[in-house]
Amino acid sequence: MDIKETANDLIEQGKAALDANGDGKVEAKEVVDALAGRVKETAEAAKVAVDEVKKGFDADGDGKVSGDEVLDVVEAATGKVSDVMLGIGDKVADIVAGDKK
């Protein structure tokens, strides 16, 4: 299949996905409904993601994220980044010194 056939196939698949009533035509309402559905799905997924992040920050489980809880997460992340950077630095130092492990 060449690129033109592949593109035409993708277009037909897209049209079929949008043609909610199956009449072979894509109407404006079908496009709007498909977009509205995607927006709703995205909003729901974002809410779930925000809730998960909030749970990760809410160390005392009171349903609220305090400044201290945010600071604790930032400090923990900073410590992990620092450890990684120190590890990289150690490896570079070993390479420079001739120990290529």
C-alpha positions, -999 to 999 in steps of 0.1 A, spaced: 0 0 0 15 34 -10 12 66 10 -18 79 -9 -37 46 -3 -27 47 34 -39 83 37 -72 76 20 -76 46 43 -70 67 74 -95 93 61 -121 67 56 -116 53 90 -119 87 105 -151 94 86 -165 61 97 -157 68 133 -174 102 131 -205 89 112 -225 81 143 -258 74 125 -241 53 98 -256 71 68 -223 74 51 -221 112 56 -204 131 84 -226 159 96 -216 189 117 -236 176 147 -217 143 145 -183 162 146 -195 184 174 -208 154 194 -175 135 189 -155 165 200 -178 170 230 -173 134 239 -135 137 237 -136 169 258 -156 151 284 -133 121 285 -103 144 287 -118 164 316 -127 131 335 -91 118 330 -77 152 342 -98 150 373 -86 115 381 -50 126 375 -55 156 398 -71 134 425 -41 110 423 -16 138 426 -35 153 455 -35 119 473 2 117 468 7 151 484 -19 146 512 4 128 537 -20 131 566 -50 120 546 -72 149 557 -83 156 521 -64 189 520 -29 196 508 -11 219 531 20 240 523 40 217 545 29 187 526 39 204 493 72 213 508 78 177 519 71 164 484 94 190 469 122 182 493 118 145 487 120 151 449 149 174 453 168 147 473 161 121 446 173 144 418 204 153 439 212 116 444 208 109 407 231 138 398 257 127 423 256 92 408 261 106 374 290 128 387 306 97 403 304 78 370 319 107 350 347 109 376 354 72 372 355 75 334 378 105 336 400 86 361 402 56 337 378 32 355 353 26 327 327 5 345 
